[in-house]
Amino acid sequence: MAGPLEQFVIKPIIPIEIGGIDLSFTNSSLWMGLGVAVATVLTSGLISGKAMVPGRLQNIPEMLYDFVSDIVQSTLGKEGNKYFPLIFTVFITVLMGNLLGLIPMSFTYTSHIIVTGALALFVFFLATAIGFWRHGLHFFSLFLPKGLPWVMAPLIVVIELISYLSRPVSLSVRLFANMLAGHMMLKVFAGFSVSMGIFFGLLPMVLNVALVGLELMIAFIQAYVFAILTCVYLKDAIELH
């Protein structure tokens, strides 16, 4: 039986090498593509009819839209409308990776730090660029809170700068670690169910079912956390709070 880490190994499906650079189409690429396809169907295909009274399927994208819209409005206010496509895309990208990874024999691309790190760095650099674009050099006042005694300024500036630079690390590691740990636990208990036989394997099987329900909840929570922290970082860049 494959070990619990086997499910995280990136494997080439279509080997491609150009100029000594490995550009193979992998299982990670496949499930990212499937994530795009599922997200497209959810957000576009199911509302193509645009019924006045939405059916069950049309309710799914509308609920997702309203959910993310509430996050943006409550965090950024009316200013957030222009950033809604970005936040919605980030939310759906993370959500698809988390949910599709729960399918047996699938691949969870959000369990790799290179993926979550790339998303976090994109959000970080975008928020920083927006901050400089709107405020110029005044953006650096973000690291020096108003009313702070000057004698404390050197220490506080260093702390605030470290806190700011650690944002992409905390944002990416939180998502990566939750997906990695959760899927490893599912694999371990599934192994217990098989190795302990029909009778003694019932308990780990029941625990595994409960863990799947927990992982479903965590999949949504982690997508929500990633989206709302993106909004918070944008709010800091816009309002310098």
Secondary structure, 3 states (H helix, E strand, C coil): CCCCCHHHCCCEEECCEECCEECCEEHHHHHHHHHHHHHHHHHCHHHCCCCCCCCHHHHHHHHHHHHHHHHHHHHHHHHHHHHHHHHHHHHHHHHHHHHHCCCCCCCCHHHCHHHHHHHHHHHHHHHHHHHHHHHHHHHHHHHCCCCCCHHHHHHHHHHHHHHHHCHHHHHHHHHHHHHHHHHHHHHHHHHHHHHCHHHHCHHHHHHHHHHHHHHHHHHHHHHHHHHHHHHHHHHHHHHCC
